[in-house]
Amino acid sequence: MPHILTLNAGSSSIKFAVYALPGQGGEEPQLKARGLVEGIGSAPRLKEKAADGALIADRLLDPDADHAHALTAALESLAGAIAGMRIVAVGHRVVHGGSRFVAPILLDEAVMVALAARDKAQVDRLYNLAMSMGATDEGKPGPRGDTFYAGYFRDPDGNKLNAFVMG
């Protein structure tokens, strides 16, 4: 039976769930497992539950765990629940859609794409490369609050893009 994995990454948390996809009868997907990592950046804690609410995992993560480490911990925790499942799709909720994106959509060329970088220098290089290839500046690379560093631009076709690194 095919399954889907859903993710919802926020500024200090990652929520995740696995659903079994029903046949062609129009039934709703069935929850198999769900969980979250909360407190990223302070005291990260992973919690995972089975569909019936039974606790699968509840543990503190390394206090220095960032989003990448939290996602790795979540996927490792889910490994037991999804063993033998065929994951056919992964969905991610993008919560900063502004007034343009107010409902679920498929990501394509016309939708803002975020490019995760390894460090600030990589953000700068991607931004500068885009500028050299005819992109339009939408926000030079720099700190965005206390959480991330990003640069924004539109490619020559008008697609809005950004490169970012957390921290």
Buried (B, 14 or more C-beta within 10 A) or exposed (E): EBBBBBBBBBBBBBBBBBBBBEEEEEEEBEBBBBBBBBBBBEEBBBBBBBBEEEEBBEEEBEEEBEBEBBBEBBBEBBEEBBEEBEEEEEEEEBEEBEEEEEEEEEEEEEBBBBBBBEEBEBBBBBBBEBBEEEBEEBEEBEEBEEBBBBBBBBBEEEBBBBBBBBE
